[in-house]
Amino acid sequence: MTRKSRTRQLSPEEKRLWSHVARHVKPMAGKRLTPEPGDRAAPAPQVAAPAPVPAPLPPPKPALPPLAPVERRTLQALRRGRKDVDSVIDLHGMRQEEAHFALLRFLHRAQGSGHGLVLVITGKGGAAVSSGLVEERGVLRRMVPHWLRLPDLRSLVVGFEEASPQHGGSGALYVRLRRRRGAG
């Protein structure tokens, strides 16, 4: 007894649909899509040369850690005189460029010495009248917080806050420093 095959032949509409699907599918690597015999709608696929392997991308730079405020307990201890700052720099009276470089050197030295909290005195500034024109003052008071947010100092600075009145108030900043990498 011969067994009859149960394979059903595709209708012309099913063949057209399959041909359409096959044209829009990318064959797996090393495989070819062979057209059905008698199927004129599906052209023979082109075998493309292997695509060049792109050079690996350099690892992404780590994102800058966000600034954090100085802890409330630390601020209270400073205000009450139970804690002292580790080091102080007085920038007022300096020109912007001079103050910026002095701040950079100071923060690097302070971090290298293991200091965790420093005081940066900017001066309060104000407006001075000079020959009828208003001369800009208090530049460092505005610029130092900006500098502390820049990428070149973010690797050193955890955060900063306006100092309490006994340390200079609005003319000074407490700056919390990061621990050195590799340090305890």
C-alpha positions in Angstrom: 0.0 0.0 0.0 1.4 3.4 -1.0 1.0 6.3 1.2 -0.1 9.5 -0.4 1.8 12.6 0.5 -0.3 15.2 2.4 1.6 18.2 1.1 -0.7 20.9 -0.2 0.4 23.0 -3.0 0.3 26.8 -2.5 -2.3 28.8 -4.4 -1.0 31.6 -6.8 -2.1 34.2 -4.2 -0.2 32.4 -1.4 2.9 32.2 -3.7 2.7 36.0 -4.4 2.4 36.7 -0.7 5.4 34.4 0.2 7.4 36.0 -2.6 6.6 39.5 -1.1 7.7 38.4 2.4 10.8 36.7 1.1 12.0 39.8 -0.7 11.8 41.8 2.5 13.7 39.4 4.7 17.5 39.5 5.1 18.9 36.0 5.0 21.0 34.8 7.9 24.8 35.0 7.5 26.1 32.3 5.3 22.6 31.3 4.1 21.0 32.1 0.8 17.3 32.6 0.0 16.5 30.3 -2.9 13.6 31.2 -5.0 10.8 28.8 -5.5 11.0 27.1 -8.9 8.8 28.8 -11.4 8.5 31.9 -9.2 9.4 34.9 -11.4 8.5 37.5 -8.8 11.4 36.7 -6.5 14.7 37.6 -8.1 17.8 35.8 -7.1 19.3 37.4 -4.0 22.6 39.2 -4.4 25.4 37.9 -2.3 27.0 40.9 -0.8 30.6 41.0 0.3 30.8 40.9 4.1 30.4 44.3 5.6 33.6 45.8 7.1 33.7 45.4 10.8 33.6 48.9 12.4 36.4 49.8 14.7 35.3 49.5 18.3 34.1 52.7 19.9 36.2 54.1 22.8 34.6 53.5 26.2 32.2 56.3 27.1 33.6 58.9 29.5 32.1 58.4 33.0 29.4 61.0 33.6 30.3 63.8 36.0 28.9 63.0 39.4 26.2 65.5 40.5 27.1 68.2 43.1 25.7 67.5 46.5 25.1 70.1 49.2 27.3 70.0 52.3 25.6 67.9 55.0 23.3 69.7 57.4 25.2 68.2 60.5 28.5 69.5 59.1 27.1 73.0 58.6 25.6 73.0 62.1 28.9 71.9 63.6 30.7 74.7 61.7 28.2 77.3 62.8 28.5 76.2 66.4 32.3 76.1 66.4 32.5 72.4 67.0 34.2 71.8 63.6 36.9 73.7 61.8 37.6 73.9 58.1 40.7 72.0 57.1 42.2 74.8 55.0 41.4 78.4 53.8 42.2 80.4 50.7 41.5 84.1 50.3 40.9 85.1 46.7 39.5 88.6 47.2 41.6 91.3 45.6 42.8 89.0 42.9 42.0 89.3 39.2 39.8 86.6 37.7 42.5 84.6 35.9 44.8 84.8 38.9 42.0 83.7 41.2 41.0 80.8 39.0 44.5 79.3 38.9 45.0 79.9 42.6 41.7 78.1 43.3 42.8 75.2 41.1 46.2 74.8 42.8 44.6 75.2 46.3 41.9 72.5 45.7 44.4 70.0 44.2 46.8 70.6 47.1 44.0 70.3 49.7 42.7 67.1 48.2 46.3 65.7 48.1 46.7 66.5 51.8 43.5 64.6 52.6 41.4 67.6 53.4 37.7 67.1 53.2 36.3 70.6 53.9 37.9 73.9 52.9 36.8 77.6 53.0 37.1 79.7 49.9 36.9 83.4 50.6 35.7 85.4 47.5 34.8 88.7 49.2 31.3 90.2 49.0 32.0 92.7 46.3 29.5 95.4 45.7 29.0 98.3 43.3 31.5 101.2 43.2 30.7 104.4 41.3 33.6 105.5 39.1 33.3 108.7 37.0 29.5 108.4 36.8 29.6 104.8 35.4 28.9 101.7 37.5 32.0 99.6 37.7 31.4 95.8 38.0 32.4 94.4 41.4 31.9 91.1 43.1 33.1 89.2 40.1 34.8 86.4 42.1 31.7 86.0 44.3 29.8 85.2 41.1 32.5 83.3 39.2 33.8 80.9 41.9 30.5 78.9 42.1 30.6 78.7 38.3 34.2 77.4 38.4 33.3 74.8 41.0 30.7 73.4 38.6 33.1 73.1 35.7 34.4 69.6 34.6 38.0 70.4 35.6 37.0 70.8 39.2 34.1 68.4 39.5 36.6 65.5 40.0 37.7 67.4 43.2 34.5 68.9 44.4 31.6 67.1 46.1 29.6 70.2 46.7 29.6 73.7 48.2 27.5 76.0 50.3 27.6 79.6 51.4 29.6 80.0 54.5 28.1 81.0 57.9 28.5 84.6 59.1 31.6 83.9 61.3 33.4 82.5 58.2 32.5 85.3 55.8 28.8 84.7 55.0 27.9 85.4 51.4 31.6 86.4 50.7 32.8 82.8 51.3 32.0 79.2 50.5 32.4 75.9 52.2 33.7 73.5 49.7 33.5 69.7 50.3 36.3 67.8 48.6 36.2 64.2 47.2 38.6 61.7 48.6 41.6 61.0 46.5 41.3 57.8 44.4 43.2 55.0 46.0 43.2 56.8 49.4 41.7 54.9 52.3 
